[in-house]
């Protein structure tokens, strides 16, 4: 397939890839059968939406898309046990993972129980001292004081810790890849159990918890009782879905879309406080969940107090929530500083090893375990390859990996662990963790690279920029962008539309801050558009466009609405450019 507009190497060194012939035909068919603008037709076609499915896709409803909870094994058993604990006033503990998905899952249960007059103990393990998932001392302690322990976003592989919870029932609500055998828990609800068909494997843990609460509500209604309003809890499900990089397709898209509406009502004190601290002055979007709120909630588990994010999400007092949000914001600033140091060292090491391999990886002495996952994500974004970053300490290394579409990293890491090259490892398709003996590091990474290569990792162009089509400045208005938003939310598995503004001239260009660029461009026919390129001066893009010398360019990126002092105007978030 020839490069789009003939751009084999843009200013940032990327090859531009346009719509395939099949996608172009579907886009044309959508346009002929509807009154939709060409831009949204191109976007829907690229997302795989057939012409007859467009109306339903643009207006997704949970009524149509929410799966039957009973599609998951142990669902009825888990719902019955939780409802019994509520009815009898049993002592309940929630063991949650320390990331956004775990925190949101724990907060969902705390909120649901609180609305029925029940309190729960929320326990989040320390990332450094305890590591991921249930551990024997913690589970023994919780079992001694509680009748029911609910493990959320963890527990599927925790055979020994769950067996240690003697005298207490354990219910696992998880989504991480399961092993050949399950722990001896009362119930394990997990769409990624080995005996599930995988049709719901794209759900995050919070979505699994939500389905369990739907089942609890069904059982309560059958018993003549009314449960809490679950629709009002979808803000937490949306946050977890986006932050855990779950694909925004099917029911996930409906959950996030509805959850954003709930969040816009500003009814949850923790999210209100965090939004205010982060200075969000517009309606929340999937971008805000993934890149503004999510990292702040994660900061506590990465380099600070492990349970701070979960406590914030379940907090009901606005003053306490404000204090926690400010602390998380501070921790996030500290996290960025630690991350920058590790990222620079990891990138240098990965470059020496080669960025075109099926697996990009780096390992360093004393790298903070709380940031290796973020750095792995940065390497993945830069290279288009699955990436693993490991912090070494003594005889062991603890690492985290991030994958690309179509490559199951979690299954590959679990296989390497089963073969004995890793001390332990697991996760899901897009993200996973591992522990490796220092002596086995090279051989384990070589084996992992081999398994990933068999899935096609490293075959795509790392520098490709996928584009939906051509757009003229005059067509990029607020109304057009709002129509595009109907095809969202955009994120993992449903990339935001990117367009090229061809053969334009730059009338204004100015550096903004340390590394950003602001500019205005036009087509010579009277229409013009503003643009911002974040981080443009971290590479060749900023200098080339700032010193444009009157040359004409093709400009590529995403169009968005810029809200400033009550005014709404179209803006290009510039990602790349090429000389026309």
N, C-alpha and C positions, 0 to 999 in steps of 0.2 A: 504494500500500500504506500503510495507516494506521500511525502511529507505535506502537511496542510499548508497551503499558500507557498509551497516550495521551501519552507523553513526547516532545514535539516539541523541547523545550529543557531539558536537565538542568541541574544545578548548574554543569557545565563548558561548557554551551552546546551540547551534542550532542543529536542526534535519535536515539532508540533504534529499532533495526530488529530485529524478531524473525524466526523461521523463516517461510519462505514456505509456502503451502498444500501445494505439492508435497513439500517437505522434511518437513512435519508428517505427511503421509500415509505417506511412506516410513518415518519413525520409528515410526509406529503399526504398520506391517507388520513391521518388525524386532522390535518388542516382542511381537507375536503369534506370531512364529515362533521366538522364543528366550526365555531366562530372564534376559535382560540388563535392568539397571535403566533407567528412563526417561531418565536423564541421558546414559548412554552410547548409547542408541538415538538420541537427538536429535543427538549428536555425530557418530555414524557416518552418519546420514542427511545432515547438512550437508556431510560430507566426500565425499558421492557414492557411498557404499558401498551396494550393493544387498543386500536381505535374504539372498540365497543366497551372498553373498560375505563375510559377516561373520566366519565362523570363520577363513578364510584371511587376512583383513585383520588380525585380532587376533593372529595368530601368523605373521607374515611370515618367510619363509626365503630365504636367498640361493640355495639350490638351485633354488627355483621362479622367482625374480625376476631373477637375474643374467643379463644378456644374453650371447649368444655374442660373444666378442671379435671374431670375423670379420665381425660386422655393420658394423664400422668399416673404412673404406678404409685401406690401407697397414699394417694391423695385423700381418699375417704378416711383411711386409718389416721392420717395426720390431723385432718379436720376434726374428727371425733375426739381425739386425745386432747387437742387444744381447747375445744368447746367444753369438755369435761373439767379441765383445769379451771376454766373461767367460772363455770357453774358452781363448782365446789369450793372456790376460793383457795385453790392450791398455790403454793409458792413456786413462782416461775422465774427462771433465769434465761437470759438471751445472750448467747455467745456469738459475737459478730466479728467479722473481719475488719481490719483497720482502714480499708479504702472507702471510697464514696459508696460503692454498691453495698458493702457490708454495713456502713453507717446508716444508709437510707433504709436498708432492710430491717435493721434493728429498730430504727425510729418508727417505721411502719407498725411493727408489733407493739412497741411501747405506746404509741398513739391509740391503736385499736383497743388495747387492754385498758388504757386510762379512761377511754370513753365509756367503758363498762364498769368503772369503779375499781379496777384491778391494777396493782402496781407490779412492776417486774424489775429484777436486777439486770442491769445492762453491763456486760463484761466484754472488753475489747483487749486482746493481748498486745503486749509491747512488741513492736517489730524486731527490735534488737535483742532484748532479753528472752523473749518467748518464741519469736518467729511466727510464721503463718499457721493459722488453724488451731484447733484444740490441742492442749498438751495435758499430760497426766496430772501434774500437781493442780492445775487450775480446775480441771474437770472433777477431781476428787473433792476439792474444796467446795465447788458449787453443788455437787451431789449431796454433800453432808448437810446443806442448808436449804435445798430446794427439792420439790417433787417432780418438776419437769424442767428439762434444759432444752432450749430450741437453738440449734446451731444454724446460723444464716451466713450464706456465702462461703461456707467452709464445712468440713466434716465428712465429705464423701470418702476420703482416703484415711480417715483418722480411726483406724481399728483399735489400737491400743488405748488411746485416750478415752474413747467412748466406752470401751470395756471397763475402764477404771472408774466410770461414773456409777458405781454400785449403789443401789437403793433409789436411784432416780431414773425416770424414763427420759430418753433422748430422742428428739425429732430433728432430723436434718433437712433443711431447705436450702438447696444449693444448685449450682449450674456447672461446676467444674467437672471435667472428664472423670468418670468413674473407672475403677479397676475391675478385674474379673470377679472379685468378691466384694460384698458390701459390709460395712461395720455392723455390729450387733446392736443396732438402734431400733427403737419402737417403729419408726417409719423413716424412709429416705425418699424425699420427693426431689427429683433431679431429672430434667429432660435429657441430660447427658450420661445417665446410667447406661451400662453396657446392654441392658435388656430393654432399653427404650428404642423407638424407631428413629429418633433424631429429628422428627418433624418440628419439635419445639426447642431444638438445641440452640437457637439464636436468642432465647430469653436470658436476661440477666437475673441475678438472684432476687432482686427486688420485685421483678415481674413474677417470679415463681412464688414469692411470699404473697403477692397480690392475689394470685390464683388460689392459693390456700385460704386466704381470707374470704374470697368469693365462695369457696366451698363451705367455710365456717358459717357464712351468712345464710347459705342454703339450708344447712342443718338447723340453724337457729330458727329460721322461718318455719321449717317443718315441725319444730317443737313449740311453735306459738310465740316465739320471742323475736324481737327486732334488734338487729345488730347495727353497728355504726355505719355512717355514710361512707362508702368506699370511694366514690367518685371524688370526694374532697381530698383524698390521699394520693391522687395521681401525680401531684407535683413531685413527690419523692420518687415515684416510679420513673417519671420522665428524667429526673436528675441522674438517677442511677443508670438508666439505659444509655444515655448519651455519654456520661463519664466513663462507663465501662466499655465503651466503643462497641456496643452491640449494633448490629446492622439495622438501619432505620427502614425496614421493609415490613409489610404485613401488619401484624398486631403491634409490633414495636413502634411503627410510625403513628398508629392511632393512639397508643399510650402516651407518646411524647407530645403529640399535637394537643390532646386533651389536657395533659399535665401542664403544658405551657399556659393554657387558659386559666387553669386553677392557680398557678403561680402568679399570674398577673393580678389576681384579686388580693394579693398581699395579706393572706390570712395566717401564714405560718411564721411566728416570730423569728425563728432562727434564720429562715431564708430572707425575710425582710431585712433583718440586721445585717446579714452578709451582703445583700445587694446594695444596701446603703453604704457600707464600709467600702465596697468595691466601686462605688459611685456609678451604679447603673441608673441611668435616667430615662430609659426607654423600656418598652415591653420586653420581657425576656424572650430570648431565642435559643435555639439549640447551640449556637455558637457560644452564648453566654454560659450555658450549662457546662460545656466541655472545656472552655478556655478561661473562664472568669471565676465562676463559683466552684466548679469541681476541684481545681488545683488548690484553692484555699481550704476546702474541707479536707482534702488529702494531706495538707501540710502537717496537721497534728499527728497523723499516723506515720509520716515520713521522718520528721526530725523533732517532734515535740511530744505532747501528751496524746497517747494513742486513741483515747476515747473522746477527745474533744469534739471532733466532727460529728460523731453520733449523738453526743449530748446536745450539741447546738441544734441539730435537726429535730430533736424531740423536746426541746425547751419550750415552755409556755409563757415564761416571764420575759417581757421585752427588754428590761434592764439587764438581766442576766445574759440574755441572748446577745445584746450589744457588746458586753464585755468579752464574751467568748469569740464573737466575730472579729473584734479588734485584735485579740490574741492570735487568731488564725491568720489574719492578714499580716501580722508581724512575722509569724512563723513562715508564711509563704515568701516573704521578702528574703528571709534568711535561707530558705530552701533554694531560691533562685541563685543566690551567691554560691552555695555549695554545688549546685547543679552546673553552673557555668564552668567551674574549675574541673569537675569530672568530665564534662562534655568535651572540653578542649583536649584533655589528655586522651580520652577514648577515641576521638576523631583522628587524632594524630596517629595513634596506634593502629586503628582500623585502616587508615590510608596506607600505612606501611605494609599492612597485610594484603591489601587489595579490596576495593569497593565493588568489584564486579563478580564476586563469588556468590554461590547460593546462600551463604550465611555470612553476615558481617558481624564480627564480634570483637570485644576488647575486654581485658581484665587488668585490674590495677590494685596495688597494695593500699589498703585502708580506704578504698572508695566507699562512701557512705551508702549503706544498703537502702536507705530511704529515697535515693535519687537514681539508682541504676535503672529502674524501670522507665523513668522519664527520659534519661539519656538514650536508652535503647529505642524509645519512640522517636527521638530526634534523628538517630542514625537510620532508622527505617524510613522516615520521611525523606531524608536526604538521598538515600540510595535506591529506594524502591525494593529493598531486599529484607527478608526477616533478619532481625538483629538481636543480639544478646550482649548484655553488659554485666560484668561480674566484679564484685568487690572481694578481694582476697584478705584473709585474716588468719594467720597461723597456717595450719595444714589444710584449711578449707576455703572455699569461695562460695559466696551466695550471690546469685544473679537473677536477672529478670529479662524476659524476652518479649518482643512485639513482632507480629507477623503482618503479612500483606494478604489481600483478598485471594482466596483459592488455595492457600497453603495453611494446613492445620499444624500449628506449632506445638500446641498442647499435647496432641497425640504422639508427635515425634519425640518430644522431651520425655514423655512417660515411657516410651519404648526404650530410649537410651538408659533410663533409670532401671527398667526391668532387666536390661542386659548387664547391669552392674557397673556401667561407666559413670553413672551419677549416683550420689548418695541418696538423693530423692529428687522428685520433680513432678510437675503436673500443672494443669491449668485448663484453658480452653483454646479454641482455634486461633484467636487473635492475640492472646497474652498468656504467659506462663512464667513460673518461677522454678528455680533449681538450686541444688546444693551439690558441689563437686569437690572431690579431693584434689588438692593442688597437683599431685603427681599424675592425675588422670585428666587434667584440664585439656591439653592438646588433643589427646585421643578422643575425648568426649565430644569436643567441638567438631572434630573431623567426622565422627560418626553422625552427629546431628546434621552437619552440612550435607552429607551423603543422603540421608533420609529426606531432607528438604528438597534437594535437587531432583529426587524421584517424583516429587509433587509439582515440579516446574519452577521452583524458586530460582531466580537468577536468569531466567530466559527472557523476561520482558526488558524493555529499555528503561533503565533506571532514570534516564533524563527525559523521558517522554512527558509532554504536557498535553493532556487530552482536552479537546475543545468541542463545543456543541455547534458552533457555526459562527457566521459573520453578523455583526450588528453595526448600525450607523448611529452616531451620537444623537441625532434627533429622535431616534426610536426609543432610546433609553430614558424613559420618563417614569415618574412615580407609579402611574397606573400599570405600566408594563411590568415593573418590578413586583408590585403587589400581586399581579396575576401569576408571576413565576413562583412567588412564595406559596401559592396554593398547592404547588407540586411538592412542597417540603413537608416537614422539616428535612434539612439536608445534613448529612454526616456520614458515618461509616456505612458502607454498602449502598449509599445513595448520595454520591458527590454533588455538591452544588454546581449549577450550570456555569460554564466558563465560555466567554465569547471573545472574538477578536474584532477590534475596531481597525479596519484596514486603511492604510495609506493616509494617515492623519498627520497634521502639523501641530507642534507644541507651541502654544502662545505664552505660557507662563510655567516656570519651573523654579522651585525653591526648596532648599534643604529644611527639614523640620526635625528639631531635636538632634540627637547624635547620629541617627542612621536612617531616618525616614525621608521620603521625598513627596512633595505636593506638586501637582502640575495641572494645567488646563490644556485641553487639546480640541481641535476642531477638524471638520472635513472640508473646509473651504467654501461651504455652501451656506454658512451662517449659523449652523448648529455647533455647539460646543459642550464639553462635559468636563467636570472636575474629576481628579483621580488622586489617590494616595497609594504609595508603595511602601509598606512597612519593611524595615530592614534593608532598604535598597542599597545603602552604602556599605553593607556588610559584604557586598559582591560587586560585580561590574555594572549592574543595572543603573544604580544611582548616578555614578559619574558620567556614564554615556548619555543619559537623558538630560542631566543638568547642563552638560556642554553639548547640546544637540546641534547647534550651529545652523538651525533652520532646516535640517534634514527631515525627511518624512519617515514615519514609522508605522508598523503594525503593533498595536497595543493589546495585550491579552489579560484577562482577569475576570473577576466576578463583579456584577453590578449589585449595588445595595442602596438603601435609603439612608442618607445622612440627616440626622436630626440635630439641630443646633438652634437654641433660643426660640423654640416654637416653630421653626421653619423646617420643612421636609424637602429635600432635594436629592436627585439621583447622583450617584458617585460610583466610579470604577475603583475597585480594590485591585490595583495593578500588580500582577504576578510576574509578567514577562514582557519582552518587547523584541522586535527585530526590525532591522532597517528595511524600508519598503523598496 
